[in-house]
């Protein structure tokens, strides 16, 4: 769904093989199946394949056409954070390990990334992470009830840097409105990107959503809970920047 965390030509890491496509089908072609990605074939290691086969039945949540009972999925009642496009899952696992009181639901289509996160879940003994391997738009529409989420993470989505491809970027108004509807009042929406023009677009789109309000005036400082990846840290040492955008859902509507 998104690029491997902290990756870009600016930081020197190759892009992930799971790409986000346009959400224009949400509004312009209702008969066309909605997809939030283009799935490209990537290398699946033996360890990733083994984890996918052995651990997905334990930590995976099958796609369904009705809202999840998240208390049943996680076996408890706790704050719930959805992450769209977790890449290889290192950031997801690190955040979940540092915040055992919250539950994290990761959505990703890229099988190597899913296998990698499943390995991290098992290695760290994480009980507060579940994985859905499916299109995020359909998951949001069908599986996540309105007002179910305490937080949403979208870290380093594919920037589609060429101007003619900007319409393919993930965070367009229809998807932002859908995400906001799934958040509780007071819930937060955190996006990070290392592409300045995409950061400006994200800030503009989120600012235009009536349900959301910026937590600061403009871009936010990186919160302590979002760890630096080695690639992001390398880029920062070279003078590259990362922009964090953090909004909250208000109590209106």
C-alpha positions in Angstrom: 0.0 0.0 0.0 2.8 2.4 0.8 6.5 2.5 0.3 8.8 0.9 2.8 9.0 3.3 5.7 11.3 6.2 5.2 12.1 5.3 1.6 12.4 7.5 -1.4 14.9 8.6 -4.0 15.8 11.3 -1.6 17.0 8.8 1.0 18.4 6.3 -1.4 16.1 3.3 -0.7 14.2 1.6 -3.4 10.5 2.0 -3.4 8.3 -0.9 -2.2 6.7 -3.0 -4.8 3.1 -2.4 -3.6 1.9 0.8 -5.2 -1.1 3.0 -4.4 -3.2 4.0 -7.3 -5.8 6.7 -7.8 -9.1 6.8 -5.8 -10.8 8.5 -8.7 -13.0 5.4 -9.0 -14.6 6.4 -5.7 -16.3 9.2 -7.4 -16.0 9.0 -11.2 -16.7 5.4 -12.1 -19.0 3.6 -9.6 -19.0 0.4 -11.7 -15.3 0.1 -11.7 -13.9 -2.0 -8.8 -12.1 0.2 -6.4 -8.5 -0.5 -5.7 -6.0 1.4 -3.5 -3.0 -0.2 -5.1 -1.3 -1.8 -8.0 0.2 -5.1 -6.9 3.5 -5.8 -8.6 5.4 -9.0 -8.2 8.2 -8.9 -5.7 10.6 -11.3 -4.1 9.2 -13.5 -1.3 11.8 -15.0 0.9 11.5 -18.4 2.4 11.1 -16.9 5.9 8.3 -14.6 4.7 6.5 -17.3 2.9 6.7 -19.6 6.0 5.5 -16.8 8.3 2.6 -16.1 5.9 1.5 -19.7 5.8 2.0 -20.4 9.5 1.2 -17.1 11.3 -1.5 -15.6 9.1 -4.2 -17.9 10.5 -3.3 -16.7 14.0 -2.7 -12.9 13.4 -4.5 -12.4 10.1 -8.1 -11.2 9.8 -9.9 -12.4 6.7 -11.6 -9.9 4.5 -15.3 -9.7 5.3 -18.3 -7.7 4.0 -19.6 -6.6 7.4 -18.0 -4.6 10.2 -15.5 -6.3 12.5 -16.1 -6.7 16.2 -12.7 -5.4 17.2 -13.1 -6.4 20.8 -13.5 -9.9 19.6 -10.6 -9.7 17.1 -8.2 -8.5 19.8 -9.8 -10.2 22.8 -10.2 -7.0 24.8 -11.4 -3.4 24.7 -8.6 -0.9 24.0 -7.8 2.1 21.8 -7.6 1.0 18.1 -5.2 2.4 15.5 -5.5 1.5 11.8 -2.3 1.6 9.7 -2.7 1.7 5.9 0.3 0.3 4.0 2.8 -0.8 6.6 5.5 -1.7 4.1 7.8 -4.3 5.7 6.2 -3.7 9.1 9.2 -2.6 11.2 7.7 0.7 12.2 4.3 -1.0 13.0 6.0 -3.6 15.2 8.1 -1.0 17.0 5.1 1.2 17.8 3.0 -1.7 18.9 5.8 -3.0 21.2 6.2 0.4 22.8 2.4 0.8 23.3 1.0 -2.5 24.6 -2.2 -0.8 25.8 -3.3 0.0 22.3 -4.3 -2.3 19.5 -3.0 -2.0 15.9 -4.7 -3.2 12.8 -2.4 -3.1 9.7 -3.7 -3.2 6.2 -1.3 -4.2 3.4 -1.5 -6.1 0.1 2.2 -6.8 -0.4 2.9 -10.5 0.6 6.6 -10.0 1.5 5.7 -7.1 3.7 2.9 -9.1 5.4 5.2 -12.0 6.0 7.9 -9.7 7.4 5.5 -8.1 9.9 4.1 -11.5 10.9 7.7 -12.6 11.7 8.2 -9.5 13.8 4.9 -10.1 15.7 6.0 -13.6 16.6 9.6 -12.6 17.4 8.4 -9.9 19.8 5.5 -11.8 21.2 3.1 -9.0 20.2 -0.5 -9.7 21.2 -1.8 -6.3 20.0 -1.3 -6.4 16.2 -3.6 -7.9 13.6 -3.1 -7.9 9.8 -5.6 -7.7 6.9 -4.2 -8.4 3.5 -6.7 -6.7 1.3 -7.4 -3.4 -0.4 -7.7 -0.6 2.2 -10.7 1.1 0.5 -12.8 -2.0 0.7 -11.6 -2.7 4.2 -12.7 0.8 5.3 -16.0 0.6 3.5 -17.0 -2.9 4.7 -15.0 -3.9 7.7 -14.5 -0.8 9.8 -17.6 0.6 11.5 -18.1 4.4 11.7 -16.5 5.8 14.8 -14.5 2.7 15.5 -10.9 4.1 15.3 -8.9 6.0 17.8 -6.1 6.7 15.3 -5.0 6.3 11.7 -1.4 6.0 10.5 -0.3 6.5 6.9 3.5 6.6 6.9 5.4 7.4 3.7 2.7 6.7 1.1 3.9 6.4 -2.5 4.5 10.0 -3.7 3.9 9.4 -7.4 6.4 12.2 -8.0 5.5 12.9 -11.7 2.9 15.6 -11.9 0.8 13.6 -14.4 0.6 10.8 -11.7 -0.5 13.0 -8.8 -4.1 11.9 -9.2 -2.9 8.4 -8.2 -1.8 9.5 -4.8 -3.5 7.8 -1.9 -4.7 10.8 0.2 -7.4 12.3 -2.0 -10.6 13.9 -0.6 -13.0 10.9 -1.0 -10.6 8.6 1.0 -9.9 11.2 3.6 -13.6 11.7 4.1 -14.1 7.9 4.4 -11.2 7.7 7.0 -12.6 10.6 9.0 -16.0 8.9 9.2 -14.4 5.8 10.7 -12.6 7.8 13.5 -14.0 8.6 16.9 -14.4 12.2 18.0 -11.0 13.1 19.2 -9.3 10.4 17.2 -6.1 11.4 15.4 -4.9 11.1 11.8 -1.2 11.0 11.3 0.6 11.1 7.9 4.3 11.4 7.3 6.0 11.9 3.9 9.4 12.9 2.6 8.1 14.6 -0.5 7.5 18.3 0.1 4.9 18.8 -2.6 2.9 15.8 -1.4 3.1 17.1 2.1 1.6 20.3 1.0 -1.2 18.5 -0.9 -1.9 16.3 2.2 -2.1 19.4 4.4 -4.5 21.0 1.9 -6.7 17.9 1.6 -7.0 17.2 5.3 -7.6 20.9 6.0 -10.6 20.8 3.6 -12.2 17.9 5.4 -15.0 19.3 7.8 -14.6 16.5 10.3 -10.9 17.1 10.8 -8.9 19.9 12.5 -5.1 20.5 12.5 -3.4 19.9 15.8 -0.9 22.7 15.0 -0.6 25.6 12.6 0.8 23.8 9.6 3.2 20.8 9.8 3.7 19.0 13.1 6.9 18.0 14.8 7.6 14.3 14.7 5.9 12.8 17.7 8.0 10.5 19.9 5.9 7.5 19.1 6.8 7.5 15.4 10.3 6.0 15.3 13.0 7.0 12.8 13.9 4.3 10.3 17.5 3.9 9.4 16.8 5.2 5.9 15.0 8.3 7.3 17.8 8.9 9.7 20.3 8.7 6.8 18.3 11.1 4.8 18.1 13.6 7.7 21.9 13.5 8.0 22.1 14.4 4.4 19.8 17.4 4.9 16.6 15.8 3.7 13.3 16.5 5.4 10.3 14.6 6.6 6.9 16.3 7.0 4.4 15.1 9.6 0.8 16.1 9.4 -1.4 15.4 12.4 -5.1 16.2 12.5 -7.9 15.3 15.0 -11.5 14.6 14.4 -13.8 17.1 16.0 -17.1 16.5 17.8 -19.3 17.9 14.9 -21.7 15.9 12.8 
